[in-house]
């Protein structure tokens, strides 16, 4: 019994670390089967029930056996670079989504029914119809489902979508007040405090949902019912790299370029500095979209909109050759891998996990944060991986004056988005990334 507790204590330490590092919000745990000593994933799924006229969410406990993981071999599956915890988190999240869909009533007067339709739709529109990106769909679920769970506990009458016409503003105001003041407590008794920027994101999602209902409901559901909501002024501390930070990053690239632990991240970093790509676009570059003859790469951006980035100048030769050396027969240029370190020999080896799976955005973000700490860059919320995209845009416009071209390069749909990047950026005389042989 003591031995088993030591095992679980070690596993829980990694579980807590990974949840914090990769921002895992879904709840689950591990235990070992008493007889077979097999590792068991423990989690729960929601079930919507009505009791005495009050709608509540009941948690149903579930478990999944990892038949290949035992007490005598579990240590190799739990380490700083392990994918097991992240894969289990994705699996539990998917089970929760399935449960949410299965318990939808199918009643067009039921708020839950409309939420399910909204988050699982394929097309969206502003002025024109367009296909929604996976990130947009994921954000809708991340905002709307927790709001739904809070609201049915706060006011059970909210399950009737028509009651939102009169009470929607009142409910949302109370929700974002709790979120901003830190008074909001989730089902795991954890405080979840939001920034003003996150509140604005939630507002756009909930407002878009209500307008979706207004356009599709057979009765007269009012359009834009949240128009009177007064939101706090949105503030952001995010900035581009300054000249000193830029030099530190460039030195880091030179030092770590051939380090097995860093080389994949370094090439991703160099590509982002060169092109201003989004992280999601970087990690999902497909080998078949690399045009060797014409030295260009097809990038699939938001809304599945494609654009091409060319590497034809003399300064592009170094990075283009490194891209070609990385290219292989699998699906993704940056495929999912694992680094094994042998401390006695002080030797590191990269092991191919799956050449047909892309490396994750969380891998890049985690590596970026570690680099930021090592180099002493400005901290969380100021310098992030997105700062490189902002740096590219501001330097390109400063040196070329061509807002239209940079809009095409980085995949923005309007000049307004470019101008938002330019409006609050620092103005330092730094060397442009456009002429660096990285």
C-alpha positions in Angstrom: 0.0 0.0 0.0 2.9 2.4 0.8 4.6 1.6 -2.5 1.4 2.3 -4.4 1.0 5.6 -2.7 4.6 6.6 -3.6 3.8 5.8 -7.3 0.6 7.9 -7.3 2.4 10.7 -5.5 5.0 10.8 -8.3 2.3 10.6 -11.0 0.2 13.4 -9.4 3.3 15.6 -9.3 3.7 15.3 -13.1 -0.1 15.6 -13.6 -0.1 18.9 -11.7 3.0 20.2 -13.5 1.6 19.4 -17.0 -1.8 20.9 -16.2 -0.1 24.2 -15.3 2.4 24.1 -18.2 0.0 23.2 -21.0 -3.0 25.0 -19.5 -5.1 21.9 -19.1 -8.5 22.7 -17.6 -10.3 19.4 -17.9 -10.4 17.4 -14.6 -9.0 13.8 -14.4 -6.8 11.7 -12.2 -5.0 8.3 -12.1 -4.9 5.2 -10.0 -3.7 1.6 -10.2 -5.9 -1.4 -10.3 -5.5 -3.3 -7.0 -5.2 -6.7 -8.6 -3.6 -6.2 -12.0 -1.6 -3.1 -11.1 -2.7 -1.6 -14.4 -2.9 2.2 -14.6 -6.5 3.6 -14.8 -7.5 7.0 -16.0 -10.4 8.4 -13.8 -12.7 11.1 -15.0 -16.3 12.2 -15.1 -18.8 13.3 -17.7 -21.8 15.7 -17.2 -25.4 14.7 -17.2 -28.2 17.3 -17.3 -31.0 16.3 -14.9 -34.1 18.0 -13.7 -35.3 17.6 -10.1 -38.3 19.4 -8.6 -38.3 21.7 -11.6 -34.7 22.7 -11.2 -32.1 21.8 -13.8 -28.7 20.6 -12.5 -25.6 19.0 -13.8 -24.8 15.6 -12.4 -21.3 14.1 -12.8 -21.1 10.5 -13.8 -17.8 8.8 -12.9 -15.9 7.0 -15.7 -12.6 5.2 -16.1 -10.3 4.0 -18.8 -7.6 1.3 -18.5 -4.1 1.8 -19.9 -3.5 -1.9 -20.3 0.2 -1.4 -21.3 1.1 0.7 -18.3 1.8 -1.1 -15.0 3.3 -0.2 -11.7 6.6 -1.6 -12.8 6.9 0.4 -16.0 4.9 3.6 -15.6 7.9 5.9 -15.0 8.8 6.0 -18.7 5.3 7.3 -19.5 5.5 10.2 -16.9 8.2 12.7 -17.5 8.6 16.3 -18.5 8.2 15.6 -22.3 5.6 12.8 -22.0 2.5 13.1 -24.3 0.4 10.7 -22.2 -1.1 13.4 -19.9 -1.9 15.7 -22.8 -3.4 12.9 -24.9 -5.5 11.8 -21.9 -6.7 15.4 -21.5 -7.8 15.6 -25.1 -9.6 12.3 -24.8 -11.5 13.3 -21.6 -12.4 16.6 -23.2 -13.8 14.8 -26.2 -15.8 12.5 -24.0 -17.3 15.5 -22.2 -18.2 17.0 -25.6 -19.9 13.8 -26.7 -21.8 13.7 -23.4 -22.9 17.3 -23.9 -24.2 16.6 -27.3 -26.0 13.4 -26.3 -27.9 15.1 -23.6 -29.3 17.9 -25.7 -33.0 17.9 -25.6 -33.7 18.8 -29.2 -36.2 21.5 -28.1 -35.8 24.8 -30.0 -36.9 26.6 -26.8 -34.0 24.9 -24.9 -30.9 27.0 -24.5 -28.6 23.9 -24.5 -30.0 22.8 -27.9 -29.1 26.1 -29.4 -25.6 26.1 -27.9 -24.9 22.6 -29.4 -26.1 23.8 -32.8 -23.9 26.9 -32.5 -20.6 25.3 -31.4 -20.9 22.4 -33.9 -21.8 24.5 -37.0 -19.4 24.5 -39.9 -20.1 27.8 -41.5 -20.3 31.3 -40.0 -20.7 34.7 -41.5 -20.3 38.4 -41.0 -21.0 40.0 -44.3 -20.5 36.8 -46.2 -20.7 33.1 -45.4 -17.3 31.5 -44.6 -16.0 28.2 -43.2 -15.0 28.4 -39.6 -11.6 27.5 -38.4 -11.0 24.8 -35.8 -9.6 27.4 -33.4 -12.9 29.5 -33.6 -15.0 26.4 -32.9 -12.8 25.5 -30.0 -13.0 29.0 -28.6 -16.9 28.9 -28.8 -17.0 25.7 -26.7 -14.4 27.0 -24.2 -16.6 30.1 -23.6 -20.2 28.9 -24.0 -20.2 25.6 -22.1 -18.8 27.0 -18.8 -21.2 30.0 -19.1 -24.1 27.6 -19.6 -23.1 25.5 -16.6 -22.8 28.6 -14.4 -26.1 30.1 -15.6 -28.3 27.1 -15.0 -27.1 27.0 -11.4 -27.5 30.7 -11.0 -31.0 30.9 -12.5 -32.8 27.7 -13.6 -35.2 29.8 -15.8 -32.2 30.3 -18.1 -32.8 26.9 -19.7 -35.7 28.5 -21.7 -34.0 30.5 -24.5 -36.8 33.0 -24.7 -36.1 34.2 -21.1 -32.8 35.4 -22.4 -34.5 38.3 -24.2 -35.4 40.0 -20.9 -32.6 38.7 -18.7 -29.6 38.1 -21.0 -28.0 41.4 -20.2 -28.5 41.0 -16.5 -27.1 37.4 -16.5 -24.0 38.3 -18.6 -23.2 41.4 -16.5 -23.2 39.3 -13.3 -21.1 36.5 -15.0 -18.3 38.8 -16.1 -18.4 40.8 -12.8 -17.6 37.5 -11.0 -15.0 36.6 -13.5 -13.2 40.0 -13.3 -13.3 40.3 -9.5 -12.1 36.7 -8.9 -15.3 35.7 -7.1 -16.1 33.1 -9.7 -15.4 29.6 -8.5 -15.7 26.6 -10.8 -17.0 23.1 -9.9 -13.5 22.1 -8.6 -13.6 25.1 -6.1 -10.9 26.9 -8.1 -10.9 30.6 -8.7 -10.9 31.7 -12.3 -10.2 35.3 -12.8 -10.4 36.9 -16.2 -8.6 39.9 -17.7 -10.5 42.6 -19.5 -9.3 41.2 -22.8 -10.8 37.8 -22.0 -14.1 39.4 -21.0 -14.2 41.0 -24.5 -13.6 37.7 -26.1 -16.4 36.1 -24.1 -18.7 38.9 -24.9 -18.1 38.5 -28.7 -18.8 34.7 -28.4 -22.0 35.1 -26.3 -23.2 38.0 -28.5 -22.6 36.0 -31.6 -24.5 33.1 -30.2 -27.5 35.2 -29.4 -27.5 36.7 -32.9 -27.3 33.1 -34.2 -30.5 32.3 -32.3 -32.2 35.5 -33.5 -31.5 34.5 -37.1 -32.7 30.9 -36.7 -35.5 30.9 -34.2 -39.0 30.6 -35.5 -40.4 33.1 -32.9 -39.4 36.7 -32.6 -36.1 36.3 -30.6 -34.6 39.8 -30.5 -31.4 40.6 -32.4 -28.3 42.0 -30.6 -29.8 41.7 -27.1 -26.3 42.3 -25.5 -25.8 45.7 -27.2 -26.4 47.6 -23.9 -23.7 45.7 -22.0 -21.0 48.1 -20.8 -17.7 46.4 -20.9 -14.5 47.6 -19.2 -11.8 49.1 -21.4 -9.7 46.4 -23.0 -6.1 46.6 -22.0 -3.1 44.6 -23.1 0.5 44.5 -22.0 1.7 42.6 -25.1 4.5 44.1 -27.0 6.9 43.3 -29.8 10.6 42.5 -29.1 12.8 45.5 -28.4 16.3 45.7 -29.9 18.0 44.2 -26.9 15.6 41.2 -26.7 15.9 40.7 -30.4 19.7 40.4 -30.1 19.3 37.9 -27.3 17.0 35.7 -29.4 19.4 35.8 -32.4 22.3 34.7 -30.1 20.1 31.9 -28.7 19.4 30.7 -32.3 23.1 30.5 -33.1 23.9 28.7 -29.8 21.1 26.2 -29.9 20.6 25.6 -33.6 22.3 22.1 -33.5 21.2 21.1 -30.0 19.0 18.0 -30.3 16.8 19.3 -27.5 16.2 22.7 -29.2 16.7 22.3 -33.0 13.1 21.6 -33.9 11.9 24.6 -31.9 14.8 26.8 -33.3 13.7 26.2 -36.9 10.1 27.0 -35.9 11.3 30.1 -34.2 13.4 31.2 -37.3 10.4 30.6 -39.6 8.2 32.8 -37.4 10.8 35.5 -37.4 11.1 35.3 -41.1 7.4 35.2 -42.0 5.3 36.3 -39.1 3.3 33.1 -39.3 0.8 32.2 -36.5 1.9 29.3 -34.3 -0.9 27.1 -35.5 0.2 27.6 -39.1 3.8 26.8 -38.3 3.2 23.5 -36.6 0.8 22.4 -39.3 3.1 22.9 -42.4 2.6 19.8 -44.6 5.5 18.4 -46.5 3.4 18.1 -49.7 2.8 21.9 -49.6 6.6 22.6 -49.9 7.3 23.5 -53.5 11.0 22.6 -53.8 11.4 23.8 -57.4 9.8 27.2 -56.9 11.0 27.7 -53.3 7.7 28.4 -51.8 5.4 26.9 -49.1 1.6 26.8 -49.1 0.2 27.9 -45.8 -3.3 27.1 -44.6 -4.5 30.0 -42.5 -7.6 30.9 -40.6 -10.8 29.8 -42.3 -8.8 27.3 -44.4 -7.7 30.3 -46.6 -4.4 29.4 -48.4 -1.5 31.7 -49.1 2.0 31.2 -50.4 5.3 32.3 -48.8 8.4 32.4 -51.1 12.1 32.0 -50.1 13.8 33.4 -53.2 16.3 36.0 -52.0 19.9 35.3 -51.2 19.2 35.9 -47.5 16.6 33.1 -47.6 19.1 30.4 -48.7 20.2 29.2 -45.3 16.7 28.7 -43.8 15.4 27.3 -47.1 18.2 24.6 -47.1 17.4 23.8 -43.5 13.7 23.4 -44.4 14.6 21.0 -47.2 16.9 19.0 -44.8 14.0 18.7 -42.4 11.5 17.6 -45.1 10.6 13.9 -45.1 8.0 11.5 -46.6 5.5 11.9 -43.7 2.6 14.3 -43.6 4.0 17.1 -41.4 7.3 19.0 -41.6 7.4 19.3 -37.8 6.2 15.9 -36.8 5.6 14.7 -33.2 8.8 13.5 -31.6 10.3 12.7 -28.2 13.8 13.4 -26.9 15.5 10.7 -24.8 18.4 11.8 -22.5 21.0 9.4 -21.2 22.6 11.2 -18.2 25.5 8.9 -17.7 26.6 9.2 -21.3 25.3 12.8 -21.5 23.8 11.9 -24.8 20.4 13.0 -26.3 18.5 11.2 -29.0 15.4 12.3 -30.9 12.9 9.4 -31.3 10.2 9.6 -34.0 6.8 9.3 -32.4 4.7 9.8 -35.5 5.6 11.5 -38.7 2.0 11.8 -39.6 1.0 13.9 -36.6 2.0 17.5 -36.3 3.9 18.8 -33.2 1.5 20.6 -31.0 1.1 24.4 -30.4 1.6 23.7 -26.7 5.1 22.3 -27.5 6.1 25.5 -29.2 4.6 27.7 -26.5 6.3 25.7 -23.7 9.7 25.9 -25.5 9.2 29.6 -26.0 8.4 30.2 -22.4 11.6 28.3 -21.4 13.6 30.4 -23.8 12.1 33.6 -22.5 13.1 32.6 -18.9 16.7 31.6 -20.0 17.2 34.9 -21.8 15.5 37.1 -19.3 13.0 38.6 -21.7 10.0 40.5 -20.4 7.6 38.1 -18.7 4.2 36.6 -19.1 1.6 38.7 -21.0 4.2 41.0 -22.5 6.6 38.9 -24.6 4.9 35.8 -26.0 5.3 33.8 -29.2 2.8 36.2 -30.7 5.3 39.0 -30.1 7.4 37.6 -33.0 4.4 38.0 -35.4 3.9 41.6 -34.1 7.6 42.3 -34.5 7.5 41.1 -38.1 4.5 43.2 -39.1 5.8 46.4 -37.5 9.3 46.1 -38.9 8.0 45.2 -42.4 5.7 48.2 -42.5 8.4 50.5 -41.0 11.0 49.6 -43.6 8.8 49.0 -46.7 5.7 51.2 -46.0 3.7 48.5 -47.7 0.7 47.6 -45.5 -1.1 45.8 -48.3 1.8 43.4 -48.9 2.3 42.5 -45.2 -1.5 41.9 -44.9 -1.1 39.2 -47.6 2.1 37.7 -46.1 0.7 37.2 -42.6 -2.8 36.2 -43.7 -4.9 39.1 -42.4 -8.2 39.8 -44.1 -8.2 43.5 -43.7 -5.9 46.5 -43.2 -7.7 47.3 -40.0 -6.1 44.2 -38.4 -2.6 45.4 -39.6 -3.3 48.9 -38.1 -4.2 47.3 -34.8 -0.8 45.8 -34.6 0.8 49.1 -35.6 -1.1 51.3 -33.2 0.6 50.5 -29.9 3.9 49.0 -30.8 7.3 50.3 -29.6 9.3 52.3 -32.2 13.0 51.3 -31.9 15.7 51.4 -34.6 16.3 47.6 -34.8 17.5 45.5 -37.7 14.8 44.0 -39.8 14.3 40.2 -39.9 13.6 40.5 -43.6 17.4 40.6 -44.4 18.7 38.2 -41.8 20.2 34.9 -43.0 18.5 32.9 -40.3 
